[in-house]
């Protein structure tokens, strides 16, 4: 199960690309 923190972190990394 992915935590909200993990999802936010992944989203931020993709947004920076």
Secondary structure, 3 states (H helix, E strand, C coil): CCCHHHHHHHHHHHHHC
